[in-house]
Amino acid sequence: MPRKRNDVAGVFEKYPGSGIWYVRYRVNGKNVRRKIGDRIKAEKEHASILLSKSSGEYIHVNAVRGITLSDLSDKYLAHIDNEANPVRPRDTYGPKIKVRAIKATFKDRPAASVQPAEIRNWLMGLGVAPGTMNRYRSVLSSIYRYGKEESFVTVNPVRDMKQFRVELPNPRWLQQEEERDIRATLQRWITECPTEHKVTKLYLRCHPLELTFALGTGLRKRNQYSIRWDNHIDLPGRTIHLPPSMTKTGKQLDIPIIDSVYNALLEMQEIQADLDGLLPREDESRVRMMPDGRVFLISENREWWKQALKESKIKNLRWHDLRHTFATRLVAAGTHLSIVQKACGHSSHNTTTRYAHVDDSQLRAAMSRLSI
């Protein structure tokens, strides 16, 4: 029976079972921790460090103080992509987009040389809302925080700058007449599409169903376009199941399927069946929609939604406002706020209160009951 391998002081596996090993040592009175790879490489690297230090020839090849922000960003992305990391964020898509912008701006700048004023000026030059600037700031701060934990840097310049003040916009939701105008526009597109353009016609038929689904479930846009038939839709049980990995609160969310959404899903199945028989198998890369198990076969609706609003002469309405509309209509129907909170998957009652406001006509009708 083979002898159990002895642990080497200064060599450790940060996340047990991950297979990624680190070395720990001291340089000039400071603790340094570096990620190496497998255990054998880590032990060899540690032995090499001890030998070079004992011979007086050791020079800490820092990358640590000289590591570029671009390299540090790559290390951070590998960190959050590591499935063995127990604290990896649920959302890795958003940070990756922001990291690309960070790398494009600061490139090969040493991470330790970036100053708070530079970060603020960069954020203000992005031309985005204060809330979005704060999200970029948060990702950059996470990169530096990870760098400090791994001893790649000793500073986090983001901590020395305040967040941008965010003023919440006036609530916006879809009025009944606006919904009628949008649906009329979408139906006109379907009617005017030539009969011989079969695939395009099927694509256009999806848009009213996407709208119905959003208004009848209150799902966030990214969730709506990620759900799959096998994983999330229970038609016999009339329920949509979102696992914790897909929700902002990290808790499972079960949404009842109402009649309008149920009928929309049945029609989506018919469209996908018709589409499957029309697609050219020899050149699938040129097809806009390809059945792949998702309920909605596109990942971004910005183009058609923007055009529908323009032709319907509707301004200042985002797709996310349909979620707001879902909550508002529930409240208008007399639904208790605690039920609205559960339907929307809000962790905070305050969030539900903001989404579920009442309009002037509802307020006037309620106050009229006070008349004697």
C-alpha positions as CSV (number, residue, x, y, z in Angstrom):
1,M,0.0,0.0,0.0
2,P,1.6,3.4,-1.0
3,R,2.6,5.7,1.7
4,K,0.5,8.8,2.2
5,R,2.1,11.9,0.7
6,N,3.3,14.4,3.3
7,D,2.1,17.9,3.1
8,V,4.7,20.5,2.2
9,A,4.6,23.7,4.3
10,G,3.9,26.6,2.1
11,V,2.1,24.6,-0.6
12,F,-1.6,24.4,-0.4
13,E,-4.8,23.9,-2.4
14,K,-7.0,26.9,-1.8
15,Y,-10.2,25.2,-2.9
16,P,-10.0,21.5,-1.9
17,G,-10.7,19.3,-4.8
18,S,-10.0,22.0,-7.5
19,G,-6.6,20.6,-8.4
20,I,-5.2,24.2,-8.4
21,W,-2.3,24.6,-6.0
22,Y,-0.6,27.7,-4.5
23,V,2.7,28.5,-2.9
24,R,3.1,30.8,0.1
25,Y,6.3,32.6,1.2
26,R,7.6,35.8,2.5
27,V,9.7,38.5,0.7
28,N,11.0,41.6,2.5
29,G,8.8,40.9,5.4
30,K,5.6,40.6,3.3
31,N,3.5,37.5,2.7
32,V,3.2,36.5,-0.9
33,R,0.8,33.9,-2.3
34,R,0.9,32.7,-5.9
35,K,-1.2,30.4,-7.9
36,I,0.9,27.8,-9.7
37,G,-1.1,24.9,-11.1
38,D,-1.0,21.2,-10.1
39,R,0.6,20.0,-6.9
40,I,3.8,18.7,-8.4
41,K,4.5,22.1,-10.1
42,A,3.7,23.9,-6.9
43,E,6.1,21.8,-4.8
44,K,8.9,22.3,-7.4
45,E,8.3,26.0,-7.5
46,H,8.3,26.3,-3.7
47,A,11.5,24.3,-3.5
48,S,13.1,26.6,-6.1
49,I,12.1,29.7,-4.1
50,L,13.6,28.3,-0.9
51,L,16.8,27.4,-2.7
52,S,17.2,30.8,-4.3
53,K,16.4,32.6,-1.1
54,S,19.0,30.5,0.9
55,S,21.7,31.3,-1.7
56,G,21.0,35.0,-1.5
57,E,20.2,35.2,-5.2
58,Y,16.4,35.4,-4.9
59,I,14.7,38.3,-6.7
60,H,11.0,38.3,-6.5
61,V,9.9,38.5,-10.1
62,N,7.0,40.7,-9.7
63,A,4.9,40.8,-11.9
64,V,3.4,41.3,-8.4
65,R,4.2,45.0,-8.3
66,G,4.6,45.3,-12.0
67,I,1.6,43.2,-13.1
68,T,-0.4,45.0,-15.8
69,L,-4.1,45.7,-15.3
70,S,-4.8,43.7,-18.4
71,D,-3.0,40.6,-17.0
72,L,-4.7,41.1,-13.6
73,S,-8.1,41.3,-15.3
74,D,-7.4,38.0,-17.1
75,K,-6.5,36.3,-13.8
76,Y,-9.7,37.7,-12.3
77,L,-11.8,36.2,-15.2
78,A,-10.1,32.8,-14.7
79,H,-11.0,33.1,-11.0
80,I,-14.7,33.8,-11.5
81,D,-14.9,31.1,-14.3
82,N,-13.4,28.5,-12.0
83,E,-16.4,26.1,-11.1
84,A,-14.6,25.0,-8.0
85,N,-14.6,28.5,-6.6
86,P,-17.3,28.5,-3.9
87,V,-17.7,32.3,-4.0
88,R,-17.8,32.8,-7.8
89,P,-20.6,35.3,-8.8
90,R,-23.8,34.0,-10.3
91,D,-23.5,36.4,-13.2
92,T,-20.3,36.1,-15.1
93,Y,-21.6,37.5,-18.3
94,G,-21.9,41.2,-17.2
95,P,-18.4,41.3,-15.6
96,K,-16.8,39.9,-18.8
97,I,-18.3,42.7,-20.9
98,K,-16.9,45.3,-18.4
99,V,-13.5,43.7,-18.2
100,R,-13.2,44.0,-22.0
101,A,-13.7,47.8,-21.7
102,I,-11.2,48.0,-18.8
103,K,-8.6,46.1,-20.7
104,A,-9.2,48.2,-23.8
105,T,-8.7,51.4,-21.8
106,F,-5.8,50.7,-19.5
107,K,-4.1,48.0,-21.6
108,D,-0.5,47.3,-20.4
109,R,-0.5,49.9,-17.6
110,P,0.9,48.5,-14.3
111,A,-2.1,47.9,-12.1
112,A,-0.4,49.7,-9.2
113,S,0.1,52.9,-11.1
114,V,-3.6,53.6,-11.9
115,Q,-4.9,56.5,-9.8
116,P,-8.5,57.1,-8.5
117,A,-8.8,60.3,-10.6
118,E,-8.0,58.4,-13.8
119,I,-10.7,55.8,-13.0
120,R,-13.2,58.5,-12.3
121,N,-12.4,60.4,-15.5
122,W,-12.6,57.1,-17.5
123,L,-16.0,56.3,-16.0
124,M,-17.4,59.7,-16.7
125,G,-16.2,59.5,-20.3
126,L,-18.1,56.3,-21.0
127,G,-21.3,58.2,-21.7
128,V,-23.5,55.9,-19.6
129,A,-25.9,56.5,-16.7
130,P,-24.5,56.8,-13.2
131,G,-25.9,53.4,-12.2
132,T,-24.0,51.8,-15.1
133,M,-20.8,53.7,-14.1
134,N,-21.1,52.3,-10.6
135,R,-21.4,48.7,-12.0
136,Y,-18.1,49.3,-14.0
137,R,-16.6,50.6,-10.8
138,S,-17.7,47.6,-8.9
139,V,-16.1,45.2,-11.4
140,L,-12.8,47.1,-11.4
141,S,-12.8,47.1,-7.6
142,S,-13.4,43.3,-7.6
143,I,-10.4,42.9,-9.9
144,Y,-8.1,44.8,-7.5
145,R,-9.6,43.1,-4.4
146,Y,-8.8,39.7,-6.0
147,G,-5.3,41.0,-6.8
148,K,-4.7,41.9,-3.2
149,E,-5.9,38.6,-2.0
150,E,-3.5,36.8,-4.3
151,S,-0.6,39.3,-3.6
152,F,-0.5,40.5,-7.1
153,V,-1.0,44.1,-5.9
154,T,-1.0,45.9,-2.6
155,V,-3.5,48.7,-3.5
156,N,-7.1,49.1,-4.6
157,P,-7.4,52.7,-6.0
158,V,-11.1,52.2,-6.6
159,R,-11.7,52.3,-2.8
160,D,-10.5,55.9,-2.7
161,M,-13.3,57.1,-5.0
162,K,-17.0,57.5,-4.1
163,Q,-19.8,55.9,-6.0
164,F,-21.8,58.1,-8.4
165,R,-25.1,59.3,-7.1
166,V,-28.0,57.6,-8.7
167,E,-31.3,59.4,-9.1
168,L,-34.1,56.9,-9.9
169,P,-36.1,57.9,-13.0
170,N,-39.8,58.5,-12.9
171,P,-41.7,55.2,-13.0
172,R,-42.7,54.1,-16.5
173,W,-45.1,51.3,-17.5
174,L,-46.9,50.3,-20.6
175,Q,-50.4,51.8,-21.0
176,Q,-53.2,49.7,-22.5
177,E,-53.4,51.9,-25.6
178,E,-49.7,51.7,-26.1
179,E,-49.8,47.9,-26.0
180,R,-52.6,47.9,-28.6
181,D,-50.5,50.2,-30.8
182,I,-47.4,47.9,-30.5
183,R,-49.4,44.8,-31.2
184,A,-51.0,46.4,-34.3
185,T,-47.5,47.2,-35.6
186,L,-46.3,43.7,-35.0
187,Q,-49.4,42.2,-36.7
188,R,-48.8,44.6,-39.7
189,W,-45.3,43.3,-40.1
190,I,-46.6,39.7,-40.3
191,T,-49.4,40.6,-42.7
192,E,-47.1,42.5,-45.0
193,C,-44.4,39.8,-45.1
194,P,-44.6,38.0,-48.5
195,T,-46.0,34.5,-48.3
196,E,-42.9,33.0,-50.0
197,H,-40.7,34.3,-47.1
198,K,-41.7,31.5,-44.8
199,V,-38.8,31.6,-42.4
200,T,-39.0,35.4,-42.0
201,K,-42.8,35.2,-41.4
202,L,-42.2,32.6,-38.7
203,Y,-39.6,34.9,-37.1
204,L,-42.1,37.9,-37.1
205,R,-44.8,35.7,-35.6
206,C,-42.6,35.2,-32.5
207,H,-42.6,38.9,-31.6
208,P,-46.1,39.2,-30.3
209,L,-45.6,36.0,-28.3
210,E,-42.4,37.5,-26.8
211,L,-44.4,40.5,-25.7
212,T,-47.2,38.4,-24.2
213,F,-44.7,36.2,-22.3
214,A,-42.9,39.3,-20.8
215,L,-46.2,40.9,-19.7
216,G,-47.6,37.7,-18.3
217,T,-44.5,36.5,-16.4
218,G,-42.6,39.6,-15.3
219,L,-39.3,37.8,-16.1
220,R,-36.2,39.8,-16.6
221,K,-35.1,40.0,-20.3
222,R,-32.0,37.8,-19.9
223,N,-34.1,35.1,-18.1
224,Q,-36.8,35.2,-20.8
225,Y,-34.3,34.6,-23.6
226,S,-32.4,31.9,-21.7
227,I,-35.1,29.6,-20.6
228,R,-35.3,26.1,-22.2
229,W,-38.2,23.8,-22.8
230,D,-36.7,20.8,-21.0
231,N,-35.0,22.6,-18.1
232,H,-37.5,25.4,-17.1
233,I,-41.0,24.9,-18.7
234,D,-43.5,22.6,-17.1
235,L,-46.6,22.8,-19.4
236,P,-48.7,20.1,-17.8
237,G,-48.0,21.7,-14.4
238,R,-48.4,25.2,-15.9
239,T,-45.2,26.4,-14.1
240,I,-41.9,28.0,-15.1
241,H,-39.0,26.9,-12.9
242,L,-36.0,29.2,-12.6
243,P,-33.1,27.6,-10.6
244,P,-31.1,29.7,-8.1
245,S,-28.3,30.2,-10.7
246,M,-30.7,32.2,-12.9
247,T,-32.1,34.6,-10.2
248,K,-30.6,37.7,-8.7
249,T,-31.6,36.6,-5.2
250,G,-30.0,33.2,-5.6
251,K,-33.3,31.4,-4.7
252,Q,-35.4,29.2,-6.9
253,L,-38.3,31.1,-8.5
254,D,-41.5,29.3,-9.7
255,I,-43.9,31.3,-11.8
256,P,-47.4,30.1,-12.7
257,I,-48.2,30.0,-16.4
258,I,-51.4,31.9,-17.0
259,D,-53.7,31.2,-20.0
260,S,-52.3,33.9,-22.3
261,V,-48.7,32.7,-21.6
262,Y,-49.7,29.1,-22.0
263,N,-51.3,29.7,-25.4
264,A,-48.2,31.7,-26.4
265,L,-45.9,28.8,-25.5
266,L,-48.1,26.4,-27.5
267,E,-47.8,28.6,-30.5
268,M,-44.0,28.9,-30.0
269,Q,-43.9,25.1,-30.2
270,E,-45.8,25.1,-33.5
271,I,-43.5,27.8,-34.9
272,Q,-40.4,25.9,-34.0
273,A,-41.8,22.7,-35.5
274,D,-42.6,24.5,-38.8
275,L,-39.2,26.2,-38.7
276,D,-37.4,22.9,-38.2
277,G,-38.8,21.6,-41.4
278,L,-37.8,24.7,-43.4
279,L,-34.2,25.3,-42.3
280,P,-31.4,24.5,-44.8
281,R,-29.3,21.9,-43.1
282,E,-26.3,22.5,-45.3
283,D,-25.7,26.1,-44.2
284,E,-27.1,26.6,-40.7
285,S,-24.7,29.6,-40.0
286,R,-26.8,31.9,-42.2
287,V,-30.1,31.2,-40.4
288,R,-31.3,33.8,-38.0
289,M,-33.1,31.3,-35.7
290,M,-32.0,27.8,-35.1
291,P,-33.9,25.4,-32.8
292,D,-31.5,24.6,-29.9
293,G,-33.9,23.8,-27.0
294,R,-34.6,27.4,-26.0
295,V,-38.1,28.7,-25.9
296,F,-37.2,31.9,-27.8
297,L,-34.6,31.4,-30.5
298,I,-33.0,34.9,-30.3
299,S,-30.8,36.2,-27.5
300,E,-31.3,39.9,-28.2
301,N,-34.5,41.7,-29.1
302,R,-33.2,45.3,-29.2
303,E,-33.5,45.7,-32.9
304,W,-37.1,44.7,-33.5
305,W,-38.3,46.3,-30.2
306,K,-36.7,49.6,-31.0
307,Q,-38.3,49.6,-34.5
308,A,-41.7,48.6,-33.1
309,L,-41.7,51.5,-30.7
310,K,-40.6,53.9,-33.4
311,E,-43.4,52.9,-35.8
312,S,-45.9,53.0,-32.9
313,K,-44.7,56.5,-31.9
314,I,-44.0,55.4,-28.3
315,K,-41.2,57.1,-26.5
316,N,-39.1,56.3,-23.4
317,L,-40.1,52.7,-23.0
318,R,-37.6,50.0,-22.2
319,W,-38.1,46.3,-22.4
320,H,-37.5,46.2,-18.6
321,D,-40.5,48.4,-18.2
322,L,-42.7,45.4,-19.2
323,R,-41.6,43.8,-15.9
324,H,-42.6,47.1,-14.2
325,T,-45.9,46.8,-16.0
326,F,-46.4,43.3,-14.8
327,A,-46.1,44.4,-11.2
328,T,-48.2,47.5,-11.7
329,R,-51.1,45.5,-13.3
330,L,-51.0,43.0,-10.4
331,V,-51.4,45.8,-7.9
332,A,-54.2,47.4,-10.0
333,A,-56.0,44.1,-9.9
334,G,-56.0,44.2,-6.1
335,T,-53.1,41.8,-5.5
336,H,-51.4,42.0,-2.1
337,L,-47.9,43.4,-2.3
338,S,-46.4,40.3,-0.6
339,I,-47.8,38.2,-3.5
340,V,-46.4,40.7,-6.0
341,Q,-43.0,40.5,-4.3
342,K,-43.0,36.7,-4.7
343,A,-44.2,36.8,-8.3
344,C,-41.4,39.2,-9.2
345,G,-38.8,37.4,-7.1
346,H,-37.8,40.5,-5.2
347,S,-35.7,40.1,-2.1
348,S,-36.7,43.5,-0.7
349,H,-40.2,44.7,0.0
350,N,-39.0,48.2,-0.8
351,T,-38.2,47.2,-4.4
352,T,-41.8,45.9,-4.9
353,T,-43.2,49.1,-3.5
354,R,-41.3,51.1,-6.0
355,Y,-42.4,48.9,-8.9
356,A,-46.0,48.6,-7.8
357,H,-47.2,52.2,-7.7
358,V,-50.7,53.4,-8.4
359,D,-51.6,56.0,-11.0
360,D,-53.7,59.2,-10.5
361,S,-57.0,57.6,-11.5
362,Q,-56.6,54.7,-9.0
363,L,-55.7,57.3,-6.2
364,R,-58.7,59.4,-7.1
365,A,-61.0,56.4,-7.1
366,A,-59.7,55.3,-3.7
367,M,-60.0,58.7,-2.1
368,S,-63.5,59.2,-3.4
369,R,-64.7,56.5,-1.1
370,L,-63.8,58.8,1.8
371,S,-66.6,61.2,0.9
372,I,-69.5,61.3,3.3
